[in-house]
Amino acid sequence: MDWEDDVNTAEKIVGLKERNGPLKGVTVLDITRVVAGPFCSMLFADLGATVIKVEHPGEPDYARTFPPFVGNDDEQLSAFFTQFNRNKRGITLNLKSDDGKALLKKLVQKADILVENFRPGTMDKLGLSYEVLRELNPKLVYTAISGFGRTGPNSSKPAYDNTGQAAGGLWSMNGYADMPPVRVGTIIGDLAASLYAAIGTLAALREAEKTGVGQVVDVSQQDSVLTLTENAVVRYTAQKEVASPLGNDHPFVRPYGQFPCKDGYVFFGGYTDKFWAITCALFGEPEMARDPVIDTMEKRFDLIVAETRVKPLLERWFSHYTKAELEEMAGDKIPLSAIKTIAEVVEDPHIAARNMIVDVPIAGKLIGMFGLPIKLSGAGQMSFEKAPLPGEDNAEVLSRLADVTAAELARLKASGAI
């Protein structure tokens, strides 16, 4: 593609109502579904990229069927889907049809990034492998998210979030010591893989901008979850110690966990000698910091001492106060935080000050959703647009980026290609 072609492409993409942000001018083809992939491309869209969500015309992203729903009987839309697909444009392509494949190839020529989360080998079977697409656009960054990655003996296995939690070791570590392991209470495998994919994609994009050569970004849920296991790997490789569920305990610091109070629970992590002395003084018993049984961090870590001396002391102190009162007392002196429900988090003034609950349009209403945790000092006020309906932007995107005429658009729709 020469300079004149670049200018023409830029003009066409500007016509697609570019978003503002540091990724303005970057075009992303998002052929992912559910969360491991849509979350990654949502981050790009929030940061200003033009993200084009590609769905099958007859089988759109089934996350559209996930509750909660907003709207009336005539229009029920998924807030779950909207949260991960806001700020995107939407088209439909049947990638099993010749016309659908041809259209994707045309779009690839104008794109910077393609993100897919099919099982490895699927795009090859469709004739849309990276090797094929890079012939059309050598600068293309091709990001592939899967359960086990594109290489290795397990690469072709189907996977879900729970697969990543199980195969990555995290599931075996979570829960209580006297009970079976418990999955982490969110789709941490999908989310972690999406975050790593976003980091890898931006690194590859910078390389492509410098060299003119794109590459594959290969991210697996198992790999991503493995990196979330904190000290478990080195505990095993260094000492052959296998991490197991600890409940709310920590493997090498105490007190550091959940403690009851008057109206719920708080996290308290004042395990250092400095924080312990401040805590004792704060609760009116400064002499406890000099108690020879619990006066050092090493002594307080001892399990028997922690259970028989430290824990009862903290529970006695905390039992007289509510979560809010304890947070007020702690201030910026000691690490103590209320263990909040989602309702309390959404209503938290600090969360509001950080703009972490944002209003996103859906079915004629504004619904609060999590915002973007990446705060850039040079960024202006961020706006949030609704998620697209299936194929909502077919006419505009395909006419501008694939030179499809109105007559051709009608034919493609009638044939089921879009």
LUMGULO-968215 format. One record per residue (C-alpha): x, y, z; residue number from 1. Coordinates in Angstrom, 1 decimal. Example, Ala and Ser with C-alpha at 12.3 -4.5 7.8 and 13.67 -1.06 7.14 Angstrom:
<sites>
+--------+--------+--------+-----+
:     px :     py :     pz : num :
+--------+--------+--------+-----+
:   12.3 :   -4.5 :    7.8 :   1 :
:   13.7 :   -1.1 :    7.1 :   2 :
+--------+--------+--------+-----+
</sites>
This chain:
<sites>
+--------+--------+--------+-----+
:     px :     py :     pz : num :
+--------+--------+--------+-----+
:    0.0 :    0.0 :    0.0 :   1 :
:    1.6 :    3.3 :   -1.1 :   2 :
:    1.2 :    6.8 :    0.5 :   3 :
:   -1.8 :    7.8 :   -1.6 :   4 :
:   -3.6 :    4.6 :   -0.6 :   5 :
:   -2.8 :    5.3 :    3.1 :   6 :
:   -4.4 :    8.7 :    2.7 :   7 :
:   -7.5 :    7.3 :    1.0 :   8 :
:   -7.9 :    4.7 :    3.7 :   9 :
:   -7.5 :    7.3 :    6.5 :  10 :
:  -10.2 :    9.4 :    4.9 :  11 :
:  -12.6 :    6.4 :    4.7 :  12 :
:  -12.0 :    5.4 :    8.3 :  13 :
:  -12.5 :    9.0 :    9.5 :  14 :
:  -15.9 :    8.7 :    7.8 :  15 :
:  -16.6 :    5.9 :   10.2 :  16 :
:  -17.0 :    8.4 :   13.1 :  17 :
:  -13.6 :    7.9 :   14.7 :  18 :
:  -13.4 :    8.0 :   18.5 :  19 :
:  -11.1 :   10.3 :   20.3 :  20 :
:   -8.2 :    8.9 :   22.4 :  21 :
:   -4.6 :    7.7 :   22.1 :  22 :
:   -5.6 :    4.9 :   19.7 :  23 :
:   -7.5 :    7.2 :   17.3 :  24 :
:   -6.8 :    6.1 :   13.8 :  25 :
:   -6.1 :    2.4 :   14.7 :  26 :
:   -8.6 :    0.1 :   13.1 :  27 :
:   -9.4 :   -3.3 :   14.7 :  28 :
:  -11.4 :   -6.2 :   13.3 :  29 :
:  -12.9 :   -8.0 :   16.3 :  30 :
:  -14.2 :  -11.5 :   15.3 :  31 :
:  -14.4 :  -12.7 :   18.9 :  32 :
:  -17.3 :  -13.5 :   21.1 :  33 :
:  -18.4 :  -13.8 :   24.8 :  34 :
:  -15.6 :  -12.2 :   26.9 :  35 :
:  -12.1 :  -13.5 :   26.1 :  36 :
:  -11.6 :  -11.2 :   23.2 :  37 :
:  -14.5 :   -8.8 :   23.4 :  38 :
:  -13.0 :   -7.4 :   26.6 :  39 :
:   -9.6 :   -7.0 :   24.9 :  40 :
:  -11.1 :   -5.1 :   21.9 :  41 :
:  -13.3 :   -3.1 :   24.3 :  42 :
:  -10.2 :   -1.7 :   25.8 :  43 :
:   -9.0 :   -0.6 :   22.4 :  44 :
:  -12.4 :    1.0 :   21.6 :  45 :
:  -12.4 :    2.9 :   25.0 :  46 :
:   -8.9 :    4.2 :   24.1 :  47 :
:  -10.1 :    5.5 :   20.8 :  48 :
:   -9.6 :    2.8 :   18.2 :  49 :
:  -12.2 :    2.1 :   15.6 :  50 :
:  -13.3 :   -1.4 :   16.5 :  51 :
:  -15.5 :   -3.3 :   14.0 :  52 :
:  -17.2 :   -6.2 :   15.7 :  53 :
:  -17.8 :   -9.0 :   13.2 :  54 :
:  -20.6 :  -11.5 :   13.9 :  55 :
:  -22.2 :  -14.4 :   12.0 :  56 :
:  -25.5 :  -13.1 :   10.4 :  57 :
:  -27.5 :  -16.2 :   11.6 :  58 :
:  -25.6 :  -16.9 :   14.9 :  59 :
:  -24.5 :  -13.6 :   16.5 :  60 :
:  -22.4 :  -13.5 :   19.7 :  61 :
:  -24.4 :  -15.6 :   22.1 :  62 :
:  -23.4 :  -13.2 :   24.9 :  63 :
:  -26.3 :  -11.2 :   23.6 :  64 :
:  -28.5 :  -13.7 :   25.4 :  65 :
:  -26.8 :  -13.3 :   28.8 :  66 :
:  -28.7 :  -11.4 :   31.6 :  67 :
:  -29.4 :   -8.8 :   32.9 :  68 :
:  -31.6 :   -7.4 :   30.2 :  69 :
:  -32.7 :   -3.8 :   29.7 :  70 :
:  -35.7 :   -2.5 :   27.7 :  71 :
:  -39.3 :   -3.5 :   27.0 :  72 :
:  -41.0 :   -6.4 :   25.3 :  73 :
:  -40.2 :   -5.0 :   21.9 :  74 :
:  -36.5 :   -4.5 :   22.6 :  75 :
:  -34.7 :   -6.6 :   25.3 :  76 :
:  -30.9 :   -6.0 :   25.1 :  77 :
:  -28.2 :   -7.6 :   27.3 :  78 :
:  -26.3 :   -5.3 :   29.6 :  79 :
:  -23.7 :   -8.0 :   29.9 :  80 :
:  -23.1 :   -7.9 :   26.2 :  81 :
:  -23.1 :   -4.1 :   26.1 :  82 :
:  -20.5 :   -3.8 :   28.8 :  83 :
:  -17.9 :   -5.7 :   26.8 :  84 :
:  -18.9 :   -4.3 :   23.3 :  85 :
:  -19.6 :   -0.7 :   23.9 :  86 :
:  -18.0 :    1.9 :   21.6 :  87 :
:  -17.7 :   -0.6 :   18.7 :  88 :
:  -19.2 :   -0.7 :   15.2 :  89 :
:  -21.1 :   -3.8 :   14.2 :  90 :
:  -21.1 :   -5.8 :   11.0 :  91 :
:  -22.1 :   -9.4 :   10.0 :  92 :
:  -20.1 :  -11.8 :    7.9 :  93 :
:  -20.6 :  -15.5 :    7.2 :  94 :
:  -17.0 :  -16.6 :    7.1 :  95 :
:  -18.0 :  -20.0 :    5.8 :  96 :
:  -19.2 :  -18.4 :    2.6 :  97 :
:  -17.0 :  -17.3 :   -0.3 :  98 :
:  -18.4 :  -13.8 :   -0.2 :  99 :
:  -17.9 :  -13.5 :    3.5 : 100 :
:  -14.3 :  -14.5 :    3.3 : 101 :
:  -13.7 :  -12.1 :    0.4 : 102 :
:  -15.2 :   -9.3 :    2.4 : 103 :
:  -13.0 :  -10.0 :    5.5 : 104 :
:  -10.0 :  -10.1 :    3.2 : 105 :
:  -10.9 :   -6.6 :    1.9 : 106 :
:  -11.3 :   -5.3 :    5.4 : 107 :
:   -8.0 :   -6.8 :    6.5 : 108 :
:   -6.3 :   -4.7 :    3.9 : 109 :
:   -7.5 :   -1.6 :    5.8 : 110 :
:   -7.0 :   -2.9 :    9.3 : 111 :
:   -4.2 :   -2.6 :   11.8 : 112 :
:   -5.3 :   -5.4 :   14.1 : 113 :
:   -7.4 :   -8.5 :   13.9 : 114 :
:   -8.5 :  -10.3 :   17.1 : 115 :
:  -10.0 :  -13.8 :   17.1 : 116 :
:  -10.7 :  -16.3 :   19.8 : 117 :
:  -11.5 :  -19.4 :   17.8 : 118 :
:  -10.0 :  -22.8 :   18.7 : 119 :
:   -6.5 :  -22.9 :   17.0 : 120 :
:   -6.9 :  -24.2 :   13.5 : 121 :
:  -10.3 :  -22.8 :   12.8 : 122 :
:   -9.2 :  -19.8 :   10.8 : 123 :
:   -6.8 :  -22.1 :    8.8 : 124 :
:   -9.8 :  -24.3 :    7.9 : 125 :
:  -11.7 :  -21.2 :    6.8 : 126 :
:   -8.8 :  -20.2 :    4.5 : 127 :
:   -8.2 :  -17.1 :    6.7 : 128 :
:   -5.0 :  -18.0 :    8.5 : 129 :
:   -2.5 :  -15.4 :    9.5 : 130 :
:   -0.3 :  -16.7 :    6.6 : 131 :
:   -3.0 :  -15.9 :    4.1 : 132 :
:   -4.0 :  -12.5 :    5.7 : 133 :
:   -0.5 :  -11.2 :    6.0 : 134 :
:    0.0 :  -11.5 :    2.3 : 135 :
:   -2.8 :   -9.0 :    2.0 : 136 :
:   -1.5 :   -6.8 :    4.8 : 137 :
:    2.1 :   -7.4 :    5.9 : 138 :
:    1.6 :   -4.9 :    8.8 : 139 :
:   -1.4 :   -6.8 :   10.3 : 140 :
:   -1.2 :   -7.6 :   14.0 : 141 :
:   -3.1 :  -10.9 :   14.3 : 142 :
:   -4.1 :  -11.6 :   17.9 : 143 :
:   -5.3 :  -15.1 :   18.8 : 144 :
:   -6.8 :  -15.9 :   22.2 : 145 :
:   -7.5 :  -19.5 :   23.1 : 146 :
:   -7.6 :  -22.0 :   25.9 : 147 :
:   -4.2 :  -23.5 :   25.5 : 148 :
:   -2.4 :  -21.4 :   22.8 : 149 :
:   -1.5 :  -22.1 :   19.2 : 150 :
:    1.3 :  -24.5 :   20.0 : 151 :
:    1.8 :  -27.5 :   22.3 : 152 :
:    0.0 :  -30.9 :   22.7 : 153 :
:   -3.2 :  -29.4 :   24.1 : 154 :
:   -3.6 :  -26.6 :   21.6 : 155 :
:   -6.7 :  -28.1 :   19.9 : 156 :
:   -8.6 :  -28.8 :   23.1 : 157 :
:  -11.9 :  -26.8 :   23.7 : 158 :
:  -11.7 :  -24.5 :   26.6 : 159 :
:  -13.8 :  -22.1 :   28.8 : 160 :
:  -12.8 :  -19.8 :   31.6 : 161 :
:  -13.1 :  -22.7 :   34.1 : 162 :
:  -10.7 :  -24.6 :   31.9 : 163 :
:   -8.1 :  -21.9 :   32.4 : 164 :
:   -8.7 :  -21.8 :   36.1 : 165 :
:   -8.3 :  -25.6 :   36.4 : 166 :
:   -5.4 :  -26.1 :   34.0 : 167 :
:   -3.5 :  -23.0 :   35.2 : 168 :
:   -3.4 :  -24.1 :   38.8 : 169 :
:   -5.5 :  -21.3 :   40.3 : 170 :
:   -8.6 :  -23.5 :   41.1 : 171 :
:   -6.5 :  -25.9 :   43.2 : 172 :
:   -5.3 :  -23.0 :   45.4 : 173 :
:   -8.6 :  -21.3 :   46.1 : 174 :
:  -11.0 :  -22.1 :   48.9 : 175 :
:  -10.5 :  -23.4 :   52.4 : 176 :
:   -7.9 :  -25.9 :   53.6 : 177 :
:  -10.6 :  -28.4 :   55.0 : 178 :
:  -12.8 :  -28.3 :   51.9 : 179 :
:  -12.5 :  -29.0 :   48.2 : 180 :
:  -11.0 :  -26.3 :   46.0 : 181 :
:  -13.3 :  -23.5 :   44.8 : 182 :
:  -13.2 :  -21.6 :   41.5 : 183 :
:  -12.4 :  -17.9 :   41.7 : 184 :
:  -15.8 :  -16.2 :   41.7 : 185 :
:  -15.4 :  -14.4 :   38.4 : 186 :
:  -14.2 :  -15.3 :   34.9 : 187 :
:  -10.6 :  -14.6 :   35.7 : 188 :
:   -9.2 :  -16.8 :   32.9 : 189 :
:  -11.1 :  -14.9 :   30.2 : 190 :
:  -10.3 :  -11.5 :   31.7 : 191 :
:   -6.6 :  -12.2 :   32.3 : 192 :
:   -6.2 :  -13.5 :   28.7 : 193 :
:   -7.9 :  -10.4 :   27.4 : 194 :
:   -5.6 :   -8.1 :   29.4 : 195 :
:   -2.5 :   -9.9 :   28.2 : 196 :
:   -3.8 :   -9.9 :   24.7 : 197 :
:   -4.2 :   -6.2 :   24.8 : 198 :
:   -0.7 :   -5.7 :   26.1 : 199 :
:    0.8 :   -8.0 :   23.5 : 200 :
:   -1.2 :   -6.4 :   20.7 : 201 :
:   -0.1 :   -2.9 :   21.5 : 202 :
:    3.5 :   -4.1 :   21.7 : 203 :
:    3.2 :   -5.8 :   18.3 : 204 :
:    1.4 :   -2.7 :   16.9 : 205 :
:    4.3 :   -0.5 :   17.9 : 206 :
:    6.7 :   -2.9 :   16.2 : 207 :
:    4.6 :   -2.9 :   13.1 : 208 :
:    4.5 :    0.8 :   13.0 : 209 :
:    8.3 :    1.0 :   13.2 : 210 :
:    9.2 :   -1.9 :   10.8 : 211 :
:    6.1 :   -2.3 :    8.6 : 212 :
:    5.9 :   -6.0 :    9.7 : 213 :
:    3.1 :   -7.5 :   11.7 : 214 :
:    3.1 :  -10.7 :   13.7 : 215 :
:    0.9 :  -13.2 :   15.6 : 216 :
:    0.1 :  -12.4 :   19.3 : 217 :
:   -0.6 :  -15.8 :   20.8 : 218 :
:   -2.3 :  -15.7 :   24.3 : 219 :
:   -3.7 :  -18.7 :   26.2 : 220 :
:   -6.0 :  -18.8 :   29.1 : 221 :
:   -3.9 :  -21.4 :   30.8 : 222 :
:   -0.7 :  -19.4 :   30.5 : 223 :
:   -2.5 :  -16.2 :   31.7 : 224 :
:   -4.0 :  -17.9 :   34.8 : 225 :
:   -0.6 :  -19.5 :   35.6 : 226 :
:    0.9 :  -16.0 :   36.0 : 227 :
:   -1.8 :  -15.1 :   38.6 : 228 :
:   -0.7 :  -17.8 :   41.0 : 229 :
:    1.7 :  -15.4 :   42.8 : 230 :
:    4.3 :  -17.4 :   44.7 : 231 :
:    3.0 :  -20.9 :   43.9 : 232 :
:    5.5 :  -21.7 :   41.1 : 233 :
:    8.6 :  -20.7 :   42.9 : 234 :
:    7.5 :  -22.4 :   46.1 : 235 :
:    7.3 :  -25.6 :   44.1 : 236 :
:   10.4 :  -25.2 :   42.0 : 237 :
:   12.5 :  -24.1 :   44.9 : 238 :
:   11.1 :  -26.2 :   47.7 : 239 :
:    8.8 :  -28.8 :   46.1 : 240 :
:    6.0 :  -27.3 :   48.1 : 241 :
:    2.5 :  -27.6 :   46.5 : 242 :
:    0.2 :  -24.6 :   47.1 : 243 :
:   -3.2 :  -25.5 :   48.5 : 244 :
:   -6.3 :  -23.6 :   49.6 : 245 :
:   -5.6 :  -21.2 :   52.5 : 246 :
:   -9.0 :  -19.6 :   52.8 : 247 :
:   -8.4 :  -15.9 :   53.8 : 248 :
:   -4.9 :  -16.6 :   55.1 : 249 :
:   -1.6 :  -15.8 :   53.4 : 250 :
:    1.3 :  -18.1 :   53.1 : 251 :
:    3.9 :  -15.9 :   54.7 : 252 :
:    2.5 :  -12.9 :   56.4 : 253 :
:    0.0 :  -12.5 :   59.3 : 254 :
:   -2.3 :  -10.8 :   60.3 : 255 :
:   -3.3 :  -10.4 :   56.7 : 256 :
:   -6.9 :  -11.3 :   55.9 : 257 :
:  -10.6 :  -11.1 :   56.7 : 258 :
:  -11.8 :  -10.1 :   60.2 : 259 :
:  -15.4 :   -9.7 :   61.4 : 260 :
:  -16.7 :   -6.4 :   62.7 : 261 :
:  -20.0 :   -5.0 :   63.9 : 262 :
:  -21.8 :   -5.1 :   60.5 : 263 :
:  -19.7 :   -7.3 :   58.3 : 264 :
:  -16.1 :   -7.9 :   57.5 : 265 :
:  -12.9 :   -6.0 :   56.8 : 266 :
:   -9.6 :   -6.7 :   55.3 : 267 :
:   -6.7 :   -5.9 :   57.7 : 268 :
:   -3.1 :   -6.2 :   56.6 : 269 :
:   -1.1 :   -4.6 :   59.4 : 270 :
:    1.5 :   -7.3 :   59.6 : 271 :
:    4.7 :   -5.2 :   59.8 : 272 :
:    6.0 :   -4.0 :   63.1 : 273 :
:    5.3 :   -0.4 :   62.1 : 274 :
:    1.7 :   -1.0 :   61.2 : 275 :
:    1.2 :   -3.3 :   64.2 : 276 :
:    2.4 :   -0.6 :   66.6 : 277 :
:    0.1 :    2.0 :   65.0 : 278 :
:   -2.8 :   -0.3 :   65.2 : 279 :
:   -2.3 :   -1.1 :   68.9 : 280 :
:   -2.1 :    2.6 :   69.7 : 281 :
:   -5.2 :    3.4 :   67.5 : 282 :
:   -7.3 :    0.9 :   69.5 : 283 :
:   -6.1 :    2.2 :   72.8 : 284 :
:   -3.7 :   -0.6 :   73.8 : 285 :
:   -0.2 :    0.6 :   72.7 : 286 :
:    1.4 :   -1.8 :   75.2 : 287 :
:    0.3 :   -4.7 :   73.0 : 288 :
:    3.0 :   -3.7 :   70.5 : 289 :
:    5.6 :   -4.5 :   73.2 : 290 :
:    4.0 :   -7.8 :   74.3 : 291 :
:    7.0 :  -10.3 :   74.1 : 292 :
:    4.7 :  -12.9 :   72.6 : 293 :
:    3.6 :  -10.8 :   69.6 : 294 :
:    6.1 :   -7.9 :   69.4 : 295 :
:    7.7 :   -8.9 :   66.1 : 296 :
:    6.4 :   -9.8 :   62.6 : 297 :
:    8.0 :  -13.2 :   62.8 : 298 :
:    6.3 :  -14.1 :   66.1 : 299 :
:    2.9 :  -12.9 :   64.8 : 300 :
:    3.2 :  -15.1 :   61.8 : 301 :
:    3.4 :  -18.3 :   63.9 : 302 :
:    0.1 :  -20.0 :   63.3 : 303 :
:   -0.6 :  -20.9 :   66.9 : 304 :
:    0.3 :  -17.4 :   68.1 : 305 :
:   -1.8 :  -15.8 :   65.3 : 306 :
:   -4.8 :  -17.9 :   66.2 : 307 :
:   -4.6 :  -17.7 :   70.0 : 308 :
:   -3.3 :  -14.1 :   70.5 : 309 :
:   -3.4 :  -11.9 :   67.5 : 310 :
:   -6.8 :  -12.9 :   65.9 : 311 :
:   -8.8 :  -12.7 :   69.2 : 312 :
:   -7.2 :   -9.3 :   69.9 : 313 :
:   -8.2 :   -7.9 :   66.5 : 314 :
:  -11.7 :   -9.4 :   66.7 : 315 :
:  -12.2 :   -7.8 :   70.1 : 316 :
:  -11.1 :   -4.4 :   68.8 : 317 :
:  -13.1 :   -4.6 :   65.5 : 318 :
:  -16.3 :   -5.9 :   67.1 : 319 :
:  -17.2 :   -2.5 :   68.5 : 320 :
:  -17.2 :   -0.7 :   65.2 : 321 :
:  -18.9 :   -0.9 :   61.8 : 322 :
:  -17.0 :   -1.2 :   58.5 : 323 :
:  -17.4 :    2.5 :   57.8 : 324 :
:  -16.2 :    3.4 :   61.3 : 325 :
:  -13.2 :    1.2 :   61.0 : 326 :
:  -12.3 :    2.7 :   57.6 : 327 :
:  -12.7 :    6.2 :   59.1 : 328 :
:  -10.4 :    5.3 :   62.0 : 329 :
:   -7.8 :    3.6 :   59.8 : 330 :
:   -7.7 :    6.6 :   57.4 : 331 :
:   -4.3 :    6.6 :   55.8 : 332 :
:   -2.6 :    5.2 :   58.9 : 333 :
:   -3.0 :    1.4 :   58.5 : 334 :
:   -4.1 :   -0.9 :   55.7 : 335 :
:   -7.7 :   -1.6 :   56.5 : 336 :
:  -10.6 :   -1.7 :   54.0 : 337 :
:  -14.2 :   -2.7 :   54.3 : 338 :
:  -15.0 :   -5.9 :   52.4 : 339 :
:  -17.7 :   -4.3 :   50.2 : 340 :
:  -20.6 :   -5.7 :   48.3 : 341 :
:  -20.9 :   -4.7 :   44.7 : 342 :
:  -23.7 :   -2.3 :   45.7 : 343 :
:  -21.3 :   -0.6 :   48.2 : 344 :
:  -18.6 :   -0.4 :   45.5 : 345 :
:  -20.9 :    1.1 :   42.9 : 346 :
:  -22.0 :    3.8 :   45.4 : 347 :
:  -18.5 :    4.4 :   46.7 : 348 :
:  -17.5 :    8.1 :   46.4 : 349 :
:  -13.9 :    7.2 :   45.6 : 350 :
:  -15.1 :    5.0 :   42.7 : 351 :
:  -17.2 :    8.0 :   41.5 : 352 :
:  -14.2 :   10.3 :   41.8 : 353 :
:  -12.2 :    7.9 :   39.7 : 354 :
:  -15.0 :    7.7 :   37.1 : 355 :
:  -15.2 :    4.0 :   37.4 : 356 :
:  -18.9 :    3.7 :   37.0 : 357 :
:  -19.9 :    5.1 :   33.6 : 358 :
:  -23.3 :    5.5 :   32.0 : 359 :
:  -23.6 :    3.6 :   28.7 : 360 :
:  -26.7 :    3.8 :   26.5 : 361 :
:  -28.8 :    0.6 :   26.1 : 362 :
:  -32.4 :    0.3 :   24.9 : 363 :
:  -33.0 :    4.0 :   25.4 : 364 :
:  -31.7 :    4.1 :   28.9 : 365 :
:  -28.4 :    4.9 :   30.6 : 366 :
:  -27.0 :    1.9 :   32.6 : 367 :
:  -24.0 :    2.1 :   34.9 : 368 :
:  -21.1 :   -0.2 :   33.9 : 369 :
:  -17.5 :   -0.4 :   34.9 : 370 :
:  -15.3 :    2.3 :   33.4 : 371 :
:  -11.8 :    2.2 :   32.1 : 372 :
:   -9.2 :    1.7 :   34.9 : 373 :
:   -6.4 :    3.1 :   32.7 : 374 :
:   -6.1 :    6.8 :   33.5 : 375 :
:   -4.0 :    8.8 :   31.0 : 376 :
:   -3.1 :   12.4 :   32.0 : 377 :
:   -3.2 :   13.5 :   28.4 : 378 :
:   -6.7 :   12.1 :   27.6 : 379 :
:   -9.7 :   14.3 :   27.4 : 380 :
:  -13.2 :   13.5 :   28.7 : 381 :
:  -14.2 :   10.0 :   27.6 : 382 :
:  -17.6 :    9.2 :   26.1 : 383 :
:  -19.3 :    5.9 :   26.0 : 384 :
:  -21.5 :    4.7 :   23.1 : 385 :
:  -23.9 :    1.8 :   22.9 : 386 :
:  -23.0 :   -1.7 :   21.7 : 387 :
:  -24.0 :   -2.3 :   18.1 : 388 :
:  -26.9 :   -4.4 :   17.0 : 389 :
:  -25.9 :   -7.4 :   14.8 : 390 :
:  -24.9 :   -5.9 :   11.4 : 391 :
:  -26.0 :   -2.4 :   12.4 : 392 :
:  -23.1 :   -0.8 :   10.5 : 393 :
:  -23.0 :   -3.2 :    7.5 : 394 :
:  -23.8 :   -0.5 :    4.9 : 395 :
:  -21.4 :    2.1 :    6.2 : 396 :
:  -18.5 :   -0.1 :    7.0 : 397 :
:  -18.6 :   -2.3 :    3.9 : 398 :
:  -19.2 :    0.6 :    1.5 : 399 :
:  -16.4 :    2.7 :    3.0 : 400 :
:  -13.8 :    0.0 :    3.7 : 401 :
:  -14.7 :   -2.7 :    1.1 : 402 :
:  -16.2 :   -0.6 :   -1.7 : 403 :
:  -19.5 :   -2.5 :   -1.6 : 404 :
:  -22.3 :   -0.8 :   -3.5 : 405 :
:  -25.9 :   -0.7 :   -2.4 : 406 :
:  -26.9 :   -3.3 :   -5.0 : 407 :
:  -24.1 :   -5.6 :   -3.9 : 408 :
:  -25.1 :   -5.1 :   -0.3 : 409 :
:  -28.6 :   -6.3 :   -1.1 : 410 :
:  -27.3 :   -9.3 :   -2.9 : 411 :
:  -24.9 :  -10.2 :   -0.1 : 412 :
:  -27.7 :  -10.0 :    2.4 : 413 :
:  -30.0 :  -12.1 :    0.3 : 414 :
:  -27.4 :  -14.8 :   -0.1 : 415 :
:  -26.7 :  -14.9 :    3.7 : 416 :
:  -23.1 :  -13.7 :    3.3 : 417 :
:  -23.9 :  -10.8 :    5.6 : 418 :
+--------+--------+--------+-----+
</sites>
